[in-house]
Amino acid sequence: MPRNLDRRVEVVVAVVDPDLHARLQQILAVNLADDMLAWELGGDGEWTKIPTRIGVCTQRRLYDLAAERARRHPSDLATLARG
């Protein structure tokens, strides 16, 4: 799959809301803990699959966290559905 490295926009913004900051930290921690889908780029330009030791899958874990949030705050889903 080709990568769009030349025609993209990246934006940085401060996250000051403590709840959003905590959520972003959680998402980052899940991504860094992934050992099922993760690959590492070596200094020689070769990609190596990270060995599975704990069995953290980012996609599954983030899905589970979203489902948990939806169960705790069902009214948030109704707000999103209304747009």
Biopython code that builds the backbone (N, CA, C, O; Angstrom):
import numpy as np
from Bio.PDB.StructureBuilder import StructureBuilder

atoms = [
    (1, "MET", "N", (0.848, -1.164, 0.000)),
    (1, "MET", "CA", (0.000, 0.000, 0.000)),
    (1, "MET", "C", (0.902, 1.238, 0.000)),
    (1, "MET", "O", (1.798, 1.349, 0.836)),
    (2, "PRO", "N", (0.671, 2.164, -0.927)),
    (2, "PRO", "CA", (1.481, 3.379, -0.946)),
    (2, "PRO", "C", (1.152, 4.282, 0.242)),
    (2, "PRO", "O", (0.010, 4.339, 0.698)),
    (3, "ARG", "N", (2.154, 4.972, 0.724)),
    (3, "ARG", "CA", (1.988, 5.876, 1.859)),
    (3, "ARG", "C", (1.938, 7.318, 1.367)),
    (3, "ARG", "O", (2.675, 7.691, 0.454)),
    (4, "ASN", "N", (1.088, 8.114, 1.958)),
    (4, "ASN", "CA", (0.986, 9.522, 1.608)),
    (4, "ASN", "C", (1.892, 10.325, 2.541)),
    (4, "ASN", "O", (1.443, 10.835, 3.568)),
    (5, "LEU", "N", (3.160, 10.430, 2.177)),
    (5, "LEU", "CA", (4.100, 11.158, 3.017)),
    (5, "LEU", "C", (4.347, 12.574, 2.500)),
    (5, "LEU", "O", (4.938, 13.391, 3.207)),
    (6, "ASP", "N", (3.906, 12.875, 1.282)),
    (6, "ASP", "CA", (4.184, 14.174, 0.676)),
    (6, "ASP", "C", (2.988, 15.116, 0.671)),
    (6, "ASP", "O", (3.178, 16.331, 0.725)),
    (7, "ARG", "N", (1.775, 14.608, 0.608)),
    (7, "ARG", "CA", (0.591, 15.447, 0.477)),
    (7, "ARG", "C", (-0.346, 15.249, 1.671)),
    (7, "ARG", "O", (-1.493, 14.833, 1.508)),
    (8, "ARG", "N", (0.141, 15.541, 2.833)),
    (8, "ARG", "CA", (-0.710, 15.416, 4.012)),
    (8, "ARG", "C", (-0.455, 16.581, 4.954)),
    (8, "ARG", "O", (0.566, 17.263, 4.862)),
    (9, "VAL", "N", (-1.385, 16.793, 5.845)),
    (9, "VAL", "CA", (-1.285, 17.863, 6.830)),
    (9, "VAL", "C", (-1.277, 17.221, 8.209)),
    (9, "VAL", "O", (-2.101, 16.358, 8.510)),
    (10, "GLU", "N", (-0.349, 17.647, 9.029)),
    (10, "GLU", "CA", (-0.305, 17.181, 10.414)),
    (10, "GLU", "C", (-0.499, 18.389, 11.320)),
    (10, "GLU", "O", (0.033, 19.468, 11.058)),
    (11, "VAL", "N", (-1.256, 18.198, 12.375)),
    (11, "VAL", "CA", (-1.594, 19.291, 13.267)),
    (11, "VAL", "C", (-1.271, 18.878, 14.702)),
    (11, "VAL", "O", (-1.481, 17.728, 15.089)),
    (12, "VAL", "N", (-0.765, 19.814, 15.474)),
    (12, "VAL", "CA", (-0.497, 19.591, 16.889)),
    (12, "VAL", "C", (-1.337, 20.576, 17.678)),
    (12, "VAL", "O", (-1.408, 21.758, 17.342)),
    (13, "VAL", "N", (-1.963, 20.088, 18.713)),
    (13, "VAL", "CA", (-2.811, 20.943, 19.541)),
    (13, "VAL", "C", (-2.645, 20.522, 21.002)),
    (13, "VAL", "O", (-2.472, 19.340, 21.298)),
    (14, "ALA", "N", (-2.697, 21.478, 21.891)),
    (14, "ALA", "CA", (-2.622, 21.172, 23.326)),
    (14, "ALA", "C", (-3.945, 20.562, 23.784)),
    (14, "ALA", "O", (-5.018, 21.032, 23.406)),
    (15, "VAL", "N", (-3.861, 19.532, 24.587)),
    (15, "VAL", "CA", (-5.052, 18.911, 25.167)),
    (15, "VAL", "C", (-5.068, 19.306, 26.640)),
    (15, "VAL", "O", (-4.274, 18.814, 27.441)),
    (16, "VAL", "N", (-5.986, 20.201, 26.977)),
    (16, "VAL", "CA", (-6.016, 20.736, 28.347)),
    (16, "VAL", "C", (-7.089, 20.086, 29.216)),
    (16, "VAL", "O", (-7.009, 20.151, 30.442)),
    (17, "ASP", "N", (-8.087, 19.461, 28.600)),
    (17, "ASP", "CA", (-9.129, 18.790, 29.373)),
    (17, "ASP", "C", (-8.540, 17.540, 30.021)),
    (17, "ASP", "O", (-8.036, 16.669, 29.312)),
    (18, "PRO", "N", (-8.592, 17.429, 31.349)),
    (18, "PRO", "CA", (-7.976, 16.291, 32.043)),
    (18, "PRO", "C", (-8.540, 14.934, 31.605)),
    (18, "PRO", "O", (-7.792, 13.962, 31.495)),
    (19, "ASP", "N", (-9.851, 14.861, 31.356)),
    (19, "ASP", "CA", (-10.447, 13.591, 30.939)),
    (19, "ASP", "C", (-9.939, 13.168, 29.561)),
    (19, "ASP", "O", (-9.607, 12.002, 29.346)),
    (20, "LEU", "N", (-9.880, 14.119, 28.631)),
    (20, "LEU", "CA", (-9.366, 13.806, 27.297)),
    (20, "LEU", "C", (-7.879, 13.468, 27.345)),
    (20, "LEU", "O", (-7.410, 12.585, 26.626)),
    (21, "HIS", "N", (-7.150, 14.171, 28.192)),
    (21, "HIS", "CA", (-5.718, 13.892, 28.342)),
    (21, "HIS", "C", (-5.511, 12.465, 28.840)),
    (21, "HIS", "O", (-4.654, 11.743, 28.328)),
    (22, "ALA", "N", (-6.290, 12.062, 29.832)),
    (22, "ALA", "CA", (-6.188, 10.703, 30.373)),
    (22, "ALA", "C", (-6.547, 9.665, 29.316)),
    (22, "ALA", "O", (-5.908, 8.617, 29.219)),
    (23, "ARG", "N", (-7.579, 9.966, 28.522)),
    (23, "ARG", "CA", (-7.991, 9.026, 27.473)),
    (23, "ARG", "C", (-6.899, 8.879, 26.410)),
    (23, "ARG", "O", (-6.615, 7.769, 25.959)),
    (24, "LEU", "N", (-6.292, 9.993, 26.015)),
    (24, "LEU", "CA", (-5.193, 9.927, 25.046)),
    (24, "LEU", "C", (-4.006, 9.146, 25.608)),
    (24, "LEU", "O", (-3.364, 8.385, 24.884)),
    (25, "GLN", "N", (-3.715, 9.330, 26.880)),
    (25, "GLN", "CA", (-2.636, 8.570, 27.519)),
    (25, "GLN", "C", (-2.946, 7.078, 27.495)),
    (25, "GLN", "O", (-2.060, 6.255, 27.261)),
    (26, "GLN", "N", (-4.205, 6.737, 27.738)),
    (26, "GLN", "CA", (-4.626, 5.333, 27.718)),
    (26, "GLN", "C", (-4.466, 4.747, 26.313)),
    (26, "GLN", "O", (-3.963, 3.635, 26.153)),
    (27, "ILE", "N", (-4.893, 5.496, 25.302)),
    (27, "ILE", "CA", (-4.770, 5.036, 23.917)),
    (27, "ILE", "C", (-3.302, 4.845, 23.545)),
    (27, "ILE", "O", (-2.946, 3.854, 22.908)),
    (28, "LEU", "N", (-2.457, 5.782, 23.939)),
    (28, "LEU", "CA", (-1.029, 5.664, 23.655)),
    (28, "LEU", "C", (-0.431, 4.450, 24.364)),
    (28, "LEU", "O", (0.366, 3.719, 23.776)),
    (29, "ALA", "N", (-0.807, 4.234, 25.611)),
    (29, "ALA", "CA", (-0.289, 3.089, 26.364)),
    (29, "ALA", "C", (-0.690, 1.765, 25.706)),
    (29, "ALA", "O", (0.114, 0.836, 25.633)),
    (30, "VAL", "N", (-1.923, 1.686, 25.233)),
    (30, "VAL", "CA", (-2.380, 0.466, 24.553)),
    (30, "VAL", "C", (-1.556, 0.231, 23.294)),
    (30, "VAL", "O", (-1.105, -0.886, 23.043)),
    (31, "ASN", "N", (-1.360, 1.284, 22.503)),
    (31, "ASN", "CA", (-0.581, 1.144, 21.272)),
    (31, "ASN", "C", (0.857, 0.712, 21.549)),
    (31, "ASN", "O", (1.407, -0.117, 20.825)),
    (32, "LEU", "N", (1.460, 1.266, 22.585)),
    (32, "LEU", "CA", (2.840, 0.915, 22.906)),
    (32, "LEU", "C", (2.965, -0.494, 23.489)),
    (32, "LEU", "O", (4.027, -1.110, 23.406)),
    (33, "ALA", "N", (1.876, -1.002, 24.079)),
    (33, "ALA", "CA", (1.906, -2.339, 24.668)),
    (33, "ALA", "C", (1.623, -3.440, 23.652)),
    (33, "ALA", "O", (1.846, -4.616, 23.941)),
    (34, "ASP", "N", (1.132, -3.074, 22.459)),
    (34, "ASP", "CA", (0.756, -4.064, 21.439)),
    (34, "ASP", "C", (1.938, -4.971, 21.109)),
    (34, "ASP", "O", (3.022, -4.501, 20.762)),
    (35, "ASP", "N", (1.711, -6.263, 21.222)),
    (35, "ASP", "CA", (2.743, -7.224, 20.823)),
    (35, "ASP", "C", (2.166, -8.301, 19.903)),
    (35, "ASP", "O", (2.793, -9.334, 19.667)),
    (36, "MET", "N", (0.963, -8.043, 19.390)),
    (36, "MET", "CA", (0.357, -9.000, 18.458)),
    (36, "MET", "C", (0.361, -8.474, 17.020)),
    (36, "MET", "O", (0.547, -9.242, 16.077)),
    (37, "LEU", "N", (0.157, -7.175, 16.856)),
    (37, "LEU", "CA", (0.089, -6.591, 15.517)),
    (37, "LEU", "C", (1.282, -5.686, 15.215)),
    (37, "LEU", "O", (1.379, -5.139, 14.116)),
    (38, "ALA", "N", (2.182, -5.527, 16.171)),
    (38, "ALA", "CA", (3.250, -4.541, 16.055)),
    (38, "ALA", "C", (4.475, -5.062, 15.296)),
    (38, "ALA", "O", (4.857, -6.228, 15.389)),
    (39, "TRP", "N", (5.062, -4.141, 14.551)),
    (39, "TRP", "CA", (6.309, -4.390, 13.840)),
    (39, "TRP", "C", (7.281, -3.279, 14.213)),
    (39, "TRP", "O", (6.865, -2.174, 14.562)),
    (40, "GLU", "N", (8.552, -3.568, 14.141)),
    (40, "GLU", "CA", (9.581, -2.594, 14.491)),
    (40, "GLU", "C", (10.510, -2.394, 13.303)),
    (40, "GLU", "O", (10.969, -3.358, 12.692)),
    (41, "LEU", "N", (10.782, -1.131, 12.981)),
    (41, "LEU", "CA", (11.690, -0.805, 11.891)),
    (41, "LEU", "C", (13.094, -0.684, 12.449)),
    (41, "LEU", "O", (13.370, 0.166, 13.297)),
    (42, "GLY", "N", (13.972, -1.537, 11.969)),
    (42, "GLY", "CA", (15.359, -1.524, 12.425)),
    (42, "GLY", "C", (16.179, -0.463, 11.715)),
    (42, "GLY", "O", (15.747, 0.112, 10.716)),
    (43, "GLY", "N", (17.358, -0.212, 12.238)),
    (43, "GLY", "CA", (18.264, 0.769, 11.658)),
    (43, "GLY", "C", (18.688, 0.433, 10.244)),
    (43, "GLY", "O", (19.109, 1.309, 9.488)),
    (44, "ASP", "N", (18.576, -0.835, 9.886)),
    (44, "ASP", "CA", (18.962, -1.265, 8.537)),
    (44, "ASP", "C", (17.810, -1.144, 7.540)),
    (44, "ASP", "O", (17.955, -1.509, 6.373)),
    (45, "GLY", "N", (16.643, -0.623, 8.007)),
    (45, "GLY", "CA", (15.496, -0.465, 7.126)),
    (45, "GLY", "C", (14.617, -1.699, 7.022)),
    (45, "GLY", "O", (13.647, -1.700, 6.266)),
    (46, "GLU", "N", (14.938, -2.747, 7.767)),
    (46, "GLU", "CA", (14.153, -3.982, 7.748)),
    (46, "GLU", "C", (13.105, -3.963, 8.854)),
    (46, "GLU", "O", (13.367, -3.534, 9.978)),
    (47, "TRP", "N", (11.900, -4.443, 8.504)),
    (47, "TRP", "CA", (10.822, -4.565, 9.476)),
    (47, "TRP", "C", (10.872, -5.940, 10.129)),
    (47, "TRP", "O", (11.058, -6.953, 9.455)),
    (48, "THR", "N", (10.704, -5.964, 11.450)),
    (48, "THR", "CA", (10.707, -7.210, 12.213)),
    (48, "THR", "C", (9.449, -7.269, 13.066)),
    (48, "THR", "O", (9.110, -6.309, 13.758)),
    (49, "LYS", "N", (8.758, -8.408, 13.009)),
    (49, "LYS", "CA", (7.557, -8.598, 13.833)),
    (49, "LYS", "C", (7.957, -8.647, 15.298)),
    (49, "LYS", "O", (8.886, -9.362, 15.673)),
    (50, "ILE", "N", (7.248, -7.878, 16.128)),
    (50, "ILE", "CA", (7.486, -7.900, 17.571)),
    (50, "ILE", "C", (6.989, -9.247, 18.103)),
    (50, "ILE", "O", (5.860, -9.636, 17.803)),
    (51, "PRO", "N", (7.797, -9.967, 18.880)),
    (51, "PRO", "CA", (7.343, -11.259, 19.420)),
    (51, "PRO", "C", (6.161, -11.088, 20.380)),
    (51, "PRO", "O", (6.139, -10.161, 21.189)),
    (52, "THR", "N", (5.196, -11.978, 20.283)),
    (52, "THR", "CA", (4.044, -11.942, 21.182)),
    (52, "THR", "C", (4.439, -12.556, 22.516)),
    (52, "THR", "O", (4.796, -13.731, 22.600)),
    (53, "ARG", "N", (4.366, -11.730, 23.560)),
    (53, "ARG", "CA", (4.703, -12.211, 24.899)),
    (53, "ARG", "C", (3.491, -12.140, 25.827)),
    (53, "ARG", "O", (3.181, -13.096, 26.538)),
    (54, "ILE", "N", (2.811, -10.991, 25.808)),
    (54, "ILE", "CA", (1.655, -10.798, 26.685)),
    (54, "ILE", "C", (0.360, -11.063, 25.919)),
    (54, "ILE", "O", (-0.600, -11.588, 26.482)),
    (55, "GLY", "N", (0.333, -10.704, 24.647)),
    (55, "GLY", "CA", (-0.854, -10.906, 23.828)),
    (55, "GLY", "C", (-1.759, -9.694, 23.762)),
    (55, "GLY", "O", (-2.981, -9.839, 23.716)),
    (56, "VAL", "N", (-1.179, -8.487, 23.756)),
    (56, "VAL", "CA", (-1.966, -7.267, 23.659)),
    (56, "VAL", "C", (-2.203, -6.948, 22.183)),
    (56, "VAL", "O", (-1.258, -6.762, 21.416)),
    (57, "CYS", "N", (-3.467, -6.888, 21.802)),
    (57, "CYS", "CA", (-3.866, -6.520, 20.439)),
    (57, "CYS", "C", (-4.530, -5.147, 20.518)),
    (57, "CYS", "O", (-5.595, -5.008, 21.120)),
    (58, "THR", "N", (-3.908, -4.131, 19.915)),
    (58, "THR", "CA", (-4.425, -2.769, 19.995)),
    (58, "THR", "C", (-5.862, -2.682, 19.522)),
    (58, "THR", "O", (-6.695, -2.083, 20.202)),
    (59, "GLN", "N", (-6.175, -3.262, 18.373)),
    (59, "GLN", "CA", (-7.532, -3.162, 17.844)),
    (59, "GLN", "C", (-8.557, -3.752, 18.806)),
    (59, "GLN", "O", (-9.598, -3.143, 19.055)),
    (60, "ARG", "N", (-8.273, -4.922, 19.343)),
    (60, "ARG", "CA", (-9.207, -5.576, 20.264)),
    (60, "ARG", "C", (-9.353, -4.769, 21.546)),
    (60, "ARG", "O", (-10.467, -4.569, 22.029)),
    (61, "ARG", "N", (-8.231, -4.301, 22.102)),
    (61, "ARG", "CA", (-8.261, -3.571, 23.371)),
    (61, "ARG", "C", (-9.004, -2.239, 23.232)),
    (61, "ARG", "O", (-9.797, -1.880, 24.102)),
    (62, "LEU", "N", (-8.751, -1.503, 22.141)),
    (62, "LEU", "CA", (-9.445, -0.233, 21.942)),
    (62, "LEU", "C", (-10.937, -0.459, 21.719)),
    (62, "LEU", "O", (-11.760, 0.331, 22.180)),
    (63, "TYR", "N", (-11.287, -1.528, 21.021)),
    (63, "TYR", "CA", (-12.701, -1.885, 20.843)),
    (63, "TYR", "C", (-13.339, -2.155, 22.205)),
    (63, "TYR", "O", (-14.429, -1.662, 22.495)),
    (64, "ASP", "N", (-12.655, -2.941, 23.038)),
    (64, "ASP", "CA", (-13.184, -3.271, 24.368)),
    (64, "ASP", "C", (-13.354, -2.017, 25.225)),
    (64, "ASP", "O", (-14.351, -1.883, 25.934)),
    (65, "LEU", "N", (-12.392, -1.102, 25.165)),
    (65, "LEU", "CA", (-12.491, 0.136, 25.938)),
    (65, "LEU", "C", (-13.661, 0.993, 25.453)),
    (65, "LEU", "O", (-14.368, 1.592, 26.264)),
    (66, "ALA", "N", (-13.872, 1.054, 24.126)),
    (66, "ALA", "CA", (-14.998, 1.822, 23.578)),
    (66, "ALA", "C", (-16.327, 1.202, 23.999)),
    (66, "ALA", "O", (-17.262, 1.919, 24.357)),
    (67, "ALA", "N", (-16.413, -0.130, 23.958)),
    (67, "ALA", "CA", (-17.646, -0.806, 24.371)),
    (67, "ALA", "C", (-17.918, -0.561, 25.857)),
    (67, "ALA", "O", (-19.066, -0.364, 26.256)),
    (68, "GLU", "N", (-16.883, -0.574, 26.658)),
    (68, "GLU", "CA", (-17.018, -0.315, 28.090)),
    (68, "GLU", "C", (-17.523, 1.110, 28.338)),
    (68, "GLU", "O", (-18.403, 1.322, 29.172)),
    (69, "ARG", "N", (-16.960, 2.094, 27.606)),
    (69, "ARG", "CA", (-17.422, 3.479, 27.731)),
    (69, "ARG", "C", (-18.882, 3.602, 27.318)),
    (69, "ARG", "O", (-19.650, 4.321, 27.957)),
    (70, "ALA", "N", (-19.268, 2.908, 26.255)),
    (70, "ALA", "CA", (-20.653, 2.970, 25.778)),
    (70, "ALA", "C", (-21.618, 2.391, 26.808)),
    (70, "ALA", "O", (-22.725, 2.901, 26.980)),
    (71, "ARG", "N", (-21.202, 1.330, 27.491)),
    (71, "ARG", "CA", (-22.056, 0.742, 28.531)),
    (71, "ARG", "C", (-22.205, 1.689, 29.727)),
    (71, "ARG", "O", (-23.277, 1.781, 30.326)),
    (72, "ARG", "N", (-21.123, 2.386, 30.066)),
    (72, "ARG", "CA", (-21.154, 3.303, 31.209)),
    (72, "ARG", "C", (-21.903, 4.589, 30.905)),
    (72, "ARG", "O", (-22.523, 5.172, 31.794)),
    (73, "HIS", "N", (-21.852, 5.040, 29.642)),
    (73, "HIS", "CA", (-22.443, 6.331, 29.255)),
    (73, "HIS", "C", (-23.291, 6.172, 27.989)),
    (73, "HIS", "O", (-22.924, 6.702, 26.940)),
    (74, "PRO", "N", (-24.406, 5.459, 28.067)),
    (74, "PRO", "CA", (-25.216, 5.243, 26.866)),
    (74, "PRO", "C", (-25.771, 6.535, 26.276)),
    (74, "PRO", "O", (-26.042, 6.589, 25.077)),
    (75, "SER", "N", (-25.946, 7.573, 27.087)),
    (75, "SER", "CA", (-26.471, 8.834, 26.554)),
    (75, "SER", "C", (-25.501, 9.478, 25.573)),
    (75, "SER", "O", (-25.933, 10.216, 24.687)),
    (76, "ASP", "N", (-24.201, 9.221, 25.704)),
    (76, "ASP", "CA", (-23.215, 9.761, 24.763)),
    (76, "ASP", "C", (-23.466, 9.223, 23.358)),
    (76, "ASP", "O", (-23.270, 9.944, 22.380)),
    (77, "LEU", "N", (-23.897, 7.972, 23.243)),
    (77, "LEU", "CA", (-24.173, 7.381, 21.936)),
    (77, "LEU", "C", (-25.364, 8.055, 21.290)),
    (77, "LEU", "O", (-25.368, 8.277, 20.079)),
    (78, "ALA", "N", (-26.378, 8.384, 22.078)),
    (78, "ALA", "CA", (-27.554, 9.051, 21.532)),
    (78, "ALA", "C", (-27.174, 10.442, 21.026)),
    (78, "ALA", "O", (-27.671, 10.878, 19.987)),
    (79, "THR", "N", (-26.315, 11.130, 21.733)),
    (79, "THR", "CA", (-25.861, 12.451, 21.302)),
    (79, "THR", "C", (-25.098, 12.346, 19.991)),
    (79, "THR", "O", (-25.310, 13.158, 19.091)),
    (80, "LEU", "N", (-24.225, 11.372, 19.867)),
    (80, "LEU", "CA", (-23.475, 11.176, 18.630)),
    (80, "LEU", "C", (-24.391, 10.836, 17.467)),
    (80, "LEU", "O", (-24.177, 11.301, 16.347)),
    (81, "ALA", "N", (-25.412, 10.025, 17.728)),
    (81, "ALA", "CA", (-26.333, 9.613, 16.672)),
    (81, "ALA", "C", (-27.119, 10.808, 16.119)),
    (81, "ALA", "O", (-27.443, 10.855, 14.932)),
    (82, "ARG", "N", (-27.416, 11.755, 16.983)),
    (82, "ARG", "CA", (-28.166, 12.930, 16.533)),
    (82, "ARG", "C", (-27.293, 13.883, 15.732)),
    (82, "ARG", "O", (-27.803, 14.700, 14.965)),
    (83, "GLY", "N", (-25.973, 13.782, 15.905)),
    (83, "GLY", "CA", (-25.057, 14.637, 15.137)),
    (83, "GLY", "C", (-24.869, 15.920, 15.818)),
    (83, "GLY", "O", (-24.133, 16.777, 15.329)),
]
sb = StructureBuilder()
sb.init_structure("model")
sb.init_model(0)
sb.init_chain("A")
sb.init_seg("    ")
for serial, (resi, resn, name, xyz) in enumerate(atoms, 1):
    if name == "N":
        sb.init_residue(resn, " ", resi, " ")
    sb.init_atom(name, np.array(xyz, "f"), 0.0, 1.0, " ", f" {name:<3s}", serial, name[0])
structure = sb.get_structure()
